[in-house]
Amino acid sequence: MESSLSTEPESSADLPKESPKTILLQFVVFPLGIVLIGVIVFLLFGKLAGEEHAVPDYVSQISAGSRTERKQAAFELAKALKRGEAKRYPNLFQQVTDLYVRSKNDDPMVRRYLTVVLGNLGDRRATPLLLDAVNDPDAETRIYALWALGEMKDPRAFPALAKAATDDDGGIRKMAVYALGELGGPEAVPALATAVNDPVADVRFNAAVALARFNDPRALPVLREMLDRTRLARVEGMREDQQEDAMIVAMTEYAKLAGPQARPDLQKIAATDKSLRVRSAATAAMK
């Protein structure tokens, strides 16, 4: 999973988009992540996106179109649902689940985008399908399924997510930890407490931010790491703007968790960091 988000995320901002509290996805590196795949699809099939179609058109193309049309239609459907168009089509969930079951034998990219569609629909009736997809032969489909389970926030996903958080694949662990944080229940704490010691930096970062929401002091060492530009600079593939995002995300959680003890660290950042937005965030966190 992973993306280093080395391409421009703005190109596919509609698919999927993180909420303010999950801004960590802006710098989490997961090999072929959702944003990166969106960019690739536009590069490969952008000429097909010249016309706007309605949701039923996308469903029809996924069902009966050519391989290229199915890929593009699945991508466009995910974008359309992100814009809130699902409520106009009461039968859409059943249509998508039928397509999803059939997609096991389709191009993996079609299945990945249909996984995003299920996540965007947010209907917990899809949880069993997504739990099955967590064991898909295609690693990137597994990553998408973990993301969708996080969007679903269905407690039934806890065991599968906790297991995935110990996977040998660092990309799988990254998204599993992110999804555990999205579910947010106390059942996530044991897995997050383990992941906060993960050798992969962005797994630790996601785990620490999620763990801090439970006021768990085990998050503090990694939150401090996220405030240290020198240490962030050693994280392979992390751009400077992503380092700043990490710092800003960590500041609020660090201030809440460490209390008055956070002030010296935040004061130093507010006075000396080279980035105006980082300095401003440190000042706001102290308040």
Wavefront OBJ file of the C-alpha trace (Angstrom):
o trace
v 0.000 0.000 0.000
v 1.677 2.656 -0.599
v 1.804 5.680 -1.741
v 4.247 7.981 -1.447
v 2.005 10.700 -2.758
v 4.801 11.814 -4.986
v 2.293 12.890 -7.633
v -0.055 15.821 -7.179
v -3.005 14.764 -4.999
v -5.123 17.631 -6.203
v -5.655 15.789 -9.464
v -7.958 13.305 -7.762
v -9.135 15.141 -4.699
v -12.600 13.639 -4.967
v -11.451 10.058 -4.450
v -11.355 9.470 -1.580
v -10.858 12.581 0.517
v -9.767 12.564 4.132
v -11.677 14.372 6.821
v -9.858 17.035 8.883
v -9.246 14.616 11.727
v -7.627 12.111 9.377
v -5.309 14.527 7.639
v -2.527 11.994 8.157
v -3.511 10.439 4.852
v -1.906 13.466 3.215
v 1.529 12.120 4.004
v 1.072 8.428 4.739
v 3.032 6.525 2.182
v 1.178 3.578 0.793
v 2.432 2.095 -2.462
v -0.395 2.373 -4.880
v -2.749 4.292 -2.681
v -6.137 5.587 -3.626
v -4.980 9.061 -4.606
v -2.055 7.811 -6.670
v -4.229 5.300 -8.496
v -6.650 8.095 -9.299
v -3.861 10.057 -10.937
v -2.731 7.011 -12.909
v -6.240 6.356 -14.153
v -6.546 9.919 -15.355
v -3.231 9.647 -17.155
v -4.161 6.365 -18.826
v -7.807 6.958 -19.559
v -8.335 10.698 -19.302
v -9.603 10.967 -22.849
v -12.595 8.863 -21.902
v -13.698 11.308 -19.233
v -14.659 14.071 -21.606
v -18.395 13.650 -21.036
v -20.367 13.758 -17.836
v -22.553 10.709 -17.311
v -25.182 9.842 -14.761
v -24.680 7.159 -12.128
v -26.806 4.586 -14.034
v -24.560 5.086 -17.071
v -21.496 4.223 -15.003
v -23.210 1.145 -13.594
v -24.121 -0.010 -17.106
v -20.576 0.532 -18.374
v -19.090 -1.402 -15.470
v -21.492 -4.228 -16.198
v -21.163 -4.460 -19.962
v -18.438 -2.113 -21.173
v -14.999 -2.913 -22.505
v -12.126 -3.420 -20.099
v -11.048 0.198 -20.478
v -14.611 1.472 -20.116
v -15.158 -0.578 -16.959
v -12.072 0.876 -15.319
v -12.983 4.445 -16.150
v -16.644 3.973 -15.219
v -15.736 2.491 -11.829
v -13.453 5.435 -11.162
v -16.089 7.966 -12.208
v -18.748 6.216 -10.132
v -16.579 6.499 -7.032
v -16.152 10.218 -7.691
v -19.862 10.717 -8.279
v -20.738 9.051 -4.986
v -18.204 11.184 -3.182
v -20.194 14.156 -4.422
v -23.272 12.759 -2.670
v -25.197 11.442 -5.662
v -25.992 8.024 -4.118
v -29.165 9.244 -2.397
v -30.784 9.792 -5.792
v -30.607 6.074 -6.601
v -32.267 3.856 -3.959
v -31.372 0.605 -5.751
v -27.737 1.499 -6.210
v -26.379 -0.497 -3.293
v -27.754 -3.782 -4.619
v -26.493 -3.010 -8.110
v -23.007 -2.230 -6.836
v -22.831 -5.320 -4.635
v -23.851 -7.483 -7.593
v -21.064 -5.897 -9.650
v -18.638 -6.352 -6.767
v -19.322 -10.070 -6.490
v -18.759 -10.412 -10.246
v -15.584 -8.317 -10.086
v -13.595 -11.166 -8.507
v -12.874 -12.322 -12.038
v -12.484 -8.851 -13.519
v -9.533 -6.514 -13.935
v -8.121 -5.838 -10.433
v -8.377 -2.095 -10.983
v -12.125 -2.355 -11.508
v -12.445 -4.238 -8.235
v -10.303 -1.688 -6.406
v -12.524 1.166 -7.507
v -15.683 -0.739 -6.675
v -14.195 -1.220 -3.224
v -13.908 2.551 -2.959
v -17.508 2.822 -4.158
v -18.657 0.565 -1.317
v -16.711 2.700 1.132
v -18.301 5.858 -0.247
v -21.775 4.329 -0.018
v -21.152 3.693 3.683
v -23.768 0.928 3.913
v -22.785 -1.622 6.544
v -24.505 -4.365 4.579
v -21.278 -4.323 2.551
v -19.115 -5.234 5.555
v -19.059 -8.998 4.808
v -17.972 -8.316 1.220
v -15.211 -6.011 2.392
v -14.050 -8.449 5.069
v -13.757 -11.059 2.339
v -11.808 -8.573 0.198
v -9.283 -8.119 3.026
v -8.036 -11.569 1.941
v -8.076 -10.780 -1.790
v -5.072 -12.094 -3.773
v -4.423 -8.544 -4.991
v -2.558 -6.592 -2.293
v -3.880 -3.239 -3.417
v -7.468 -4.468 -3.302
v -6.809 -5.517 0.290
v -5.582 -2.007 1.053
v -8.687 -0.458 -0.512
v -10.884 -2.848 1.475
v -9.217 -1.786 4.713
v -9.812 1.851 3.835
v -13.473 1.140 3.048
v -13.919 -0.683 6.359
v -12.574 2.378 8.102
v -15.176 4.480 6.284
v -17.892 2.002 7.272
v -17.020 2.229 10.982
v -18.610 -1.166 11.568
v -17.409 -2.776 14.835
v -17.525 -6.170 13.114
v -14.340 -5.159 11.324
v -12.201 -4.910 14.471
v -10.793 -8.491 14.415
v -9.843 -8.320 10.723
v -8.268 -4.881 11.103
v -6.303 -5.914 14.180
v -4.978 -8.931 12.303
v -4.065 -6.824 9.269
v -2.195 -4.423 11.556
v 0.363 -7.210 12.098
v 0.695 -8.144 8.415
v 4.164 -8.631 6.942
v 3.347 -5.999 4.307
v 4.019 -2.536 5.696
v 1.436 -1.035 3.360
v -1.269 -3.307 4.737
v -0.283 -2.364 8.282
v -0.435 1.347 7.484
v -3.984 1.240 6.194
v -5.143 -1.197 8.874
v -3.910 1.145 11.590
v -5.560 4.094 9.868
v -8.850 2.175 9.674
v -8.628 1.182 13.330
v -8.307 4.840 14.190
v -11.383 5.611 12.105
v -13.460 2.995 13.919
v -12.373 4.585 17.152
v -13.621 2.029 19.668
v -11.631 0.828 22.678
v -11.216 -2.513 20.911
v -8.645 -0.764 18.721
v -6.335 0.193 21.581
v -4.317 -3.059 21.911
v -3.493 -3.120 18.197
v -2.681 0.605 18.166
v -0.443 0.235 21.215
v 1.542 -2.419 19.357
v 1.639 -0.442 16.114
v 3.034 2.628 17.866
v 6.327 0.695 18.014
v 6.244 -0.352 14.359
v 9.547 -0.050 12.460
v 7.759 1.803 9.634
v 7.484 5.478 10.498
v 4.096 6.252 9.030
v 2.547 3.201 10.701
v 3.808 4.605 14.005
v 2.497 8.057 13.163
v -1.025 6.881 12.377
v -1.039 4.688 15.469
v 0.155 7.500 17.735
v -2.455 9.989 16.533
v -5.224 7.405 16.920
v -3.945 6.276 20.311
v -3.782 9.869 21.535
v -7.525 10.153 20.987
v -7.885 7.619 23.791
v -5.646 9.748 26.034
v -3.144 6.897 26.029
v 0.336 8.111 27.101
v 1.988 5.423 24.984
v 1.459 7.779 22.062
v 3.713 10.491 23.500
v 7.149 9.293 22.300
v 5.976 9.057 18.691
v 4.121 12.374 18.858
v 7.403 13.954 19.983
v 9.132 12.232 17.078
v 6.590 13.805 14.744
v 7.516 17.250 16.061
v 11.211 16.756 15.342
v 12.125 17.984 11.856
v 15.498 16.253 12.002
v 13.889 12.882 12.560
v 11.183 13.477 9.995
v 13.825 14.341 7.424
v 15.145 10.794 7.777
v 11.817 9.253 6.737
v 12.334 8.004 3.209
v 10.042 9.580 0.637
v 8.544 12.201 2.937
v 8.506 15.626 1.336
v 9.011 18.786 3.336
v 5.345 19.767 3.076
v 4.409 16.305 4.320
v 6.776 16.734 7.245
v 4.948 19.932 8.105
v 1.590 18.154 7.866
v 2.885 15.534 10.297
v 4.012 18.191 12.734
v 0.725 20.060 12.591
v -1.332 16.899 13.086
v 0.821 15.855 16.034
v 0.754 19.238 17.810
v -2.886 19.266 18.865
v -2.831 15.679 20.110
v 0.494 16.257 21.875
v -0.806 19.390 23.606
v -3.938 17.610 24.820
v -2.076 14.506 25.965
v 1.031 16.069 27.528
v -0.729 19.074 29.004
v 1.539 21.816 30.429
v 4.600 19.658 29.748
v 4.032 20.215 26.022
v 4.517 23.981 26.270
v 8.369 24.121 26.077
v 8.415 21.987 22.924
v 5.630 23.972 21.304
v 7.180 27.301 22.298
v 10.427 26.300 20.646
v 8.637 25.358 17.423
v 6.554 28.553 17.495
v 9.709 30.645 17.873
v 12.159 28.904 15.578
v 10.548 26.721 12.904
v 11.200 27.864 9.360
v 7.574 27.410 8.297
v 5.064 30.126 9.110
v 2.151 27.693 9.117
v 3.974 25.341 11.479
v 4.783 28.226 13.815
v 1.163 29.362 13.701
v -0.064 25.843 14.433
v 2.274 25.585 17.420
v 0.962 28.867 18.791
v -2.633 27.688 18.334
v -1.863 24.358 20.013
v -0.523 26.130 23.082
v -3.882 27.854 23.486
l 1 2 3 4 5 6 7 8 9 10 11 12 13 14 15 16 17 18 19 20 21 22 23 24 25 26 27 28 29 30 31 32 33 34 35 36 37 38 39 40 41 42 43 44 45 46 47 48 49 50 51 52 53 54 55 56 57 58 59 60 61 62 63 64 65 66 67 68 69 70 71 72 73 74 75 76 77 78 79 80 81 82 83 84 85 86 87 88 89 90 91 92 93 94 95 96 97 98 99 100 101 102 103 104 105 106 107 108 109 110 111 112 113 114 115 116 117 118 119 120 121 122 123 124 125 126 127 128 129 130 131 132 133 134 135 136 137 138 139 140 141 142 143 144 145 146 147 148 149 150 151 152 153 154 155 156 157 158 159 160 161 162 163 164 165 166 167 168 169 170 171 172 173 174 175 176 177 178 179 180 181 182 183 184 185 186 187 188 189 190 191 192 193 194 195 196 197 198 199 200 201 202 203 204 205 206 207 208 209 210 211 212 213 214 215 216 217 218 219 220 221 222 223 224 225 226 227 228 229 230 231 232 233 234 235 236 237 238 239 240 241 242 243 244 245 246 247 248 249 250 251 252 253 254 255 256 257 258 259 260 261 262 263 264 265 266 267 268 269 270 271 272 273 274 275 276 277 278 279 280 281 282 283 284 285 286 287
